Amino acid sequence: MDTQERIKQQVTGNHVVLFMKGTPQAPQCGFSQLAVQVLNACGVQQFHSVNVLADNEIRQGIKDYANWPTIPQLYVNGEFVGGSDIMREMYESGELKKLLEGSAQKA
C-alpha cells in the first residue's frame, strides 16, 4: 500500500486524527503540544495520533495529502481542519468544540 493510501485509511478510519511530532503523552514540538492541549480543552481525551517523526514517508506524505506544509495537522471525520494556529483560533471562537461534538455524535 502506498503512503497516500495509508494516510487516507488513517484519516477516514478514525473520527479525530492528529498528525503530529511525537505522541500526545510526549509531544516533540511546541505546536504539537498546543494541538494536544486544544483537543483536551475541547473534551477530546481519545483520538488517533500519528507520530510523523517515526515514519519519514508519512512525514512528507501528509504534507502532500492536505497540500499543507506544516505539522501538526488535524482531521475530523475525514476532513482536514488545519494546524495548531487554526486549531487555536477555532477553539477560541468555540467553533472547534462544536465540530468535535458533532464528530462524537457521528461516532
BELDANOR-V745298 format. One record per backbone hydrogen bond with DSSP energy under -0.5 kcal/mol. NH is the residue of the N-H (numbers start at 1). CO is the residue of the C=O. E is the energy in kcal/mol with one decimal. If there is no record, write none. Layout:
((NH | CO | E) (NH | CO | E))
//
This chain:
((6 | 2 | -2.2) (7 | 3 | -2.5) (8 | 4 | -2.4) (9 | 5 | -2.3) (10 | 6 | -1.9) (11 | 7 | -2.9) (12 | 8 | -2.8) (13 | 9 | -1.7) (14 | 10 | -0.6) (17 | 75 | -2.6) (18 | 48 | -2.6) (19 | 17 | -0.5) (19 | 73 | -2.7) (20 | 18 | -0.6) (20 | 50 | -2.8) (22 | 20 | -0.7) (23 | 26 | -1.2) (26 | 23 | -0.5) (28 | 21 | -3.1) (29 | 21 | -0.5) (33 | 29 | -2.2) (34 | 30 | -2.5) (35 | 31 | -2.2) (36 | 32 | -2.2) (37 | 33 | -2.4) (38 | 34 | -2.6) (39 | 35 | -2.2) (40 | 36 | -2.6) (41 | 37 | -2.5) (42 | 38 | -1.4) (43 | 40 | -1.8) (44 | 39 | -2.5) (45 | 43 | -0.9) (47 | 45 | -0.5) (48 | 16 | -2.4) (50 | 18 | -2.4) (52 | 20 | -2.8) (52 | 50 | -1.0) (54 | 51 | -1.4) (55 | 52 | -0.9) (59 | 55 | -2.5) (60 | 56 | -2.0) (61 | 57 | -2.8) (62 | 58 | -2.8) (63 | 59 | -0.5) (64 | 60 | -1.6) (65 | 61 | -2.7) (66 | 62 | -1.8) (67 | 63 | -0.7) (68 | 63 | -1.5) (72 | 19 | -0.6) (73 | 19 | -2.1) (74 | 82 | -2.5) (75 | 17 | -2.7) (76 | 79 | -2.4) (77 | 15 | -3.1) (78 | 11 | -0.6) (79 | 76 | -1.8) (81 | 74 | -3.3) (82 | 74 | -1.0) (87 | 83 | -2.6) (88 | 84 | -2.6) (89 | 85 | -2.4) (90 | 86 | -2.9) (91 | 87 | -2.4) (92 | 88 | -2.7) (93 | 89 | -1.7) (94 | 90 | -0.8) (94 | 91 | -0.8) (95 | 90 | -0.9) (96 | 90 | -1.7) (98 | 94 | -1.6) (99 | 95 | -2.2) (100 | 96 | -2.8) (101 | 97 | -2.5) (102 | 98 | -2.2) (103 | 99 | -1.6) (104 | 100 | -2.1) (105 | 101 | -1.6) (106 | 102 | -1.1) (107 | 103 | -1.0))
//
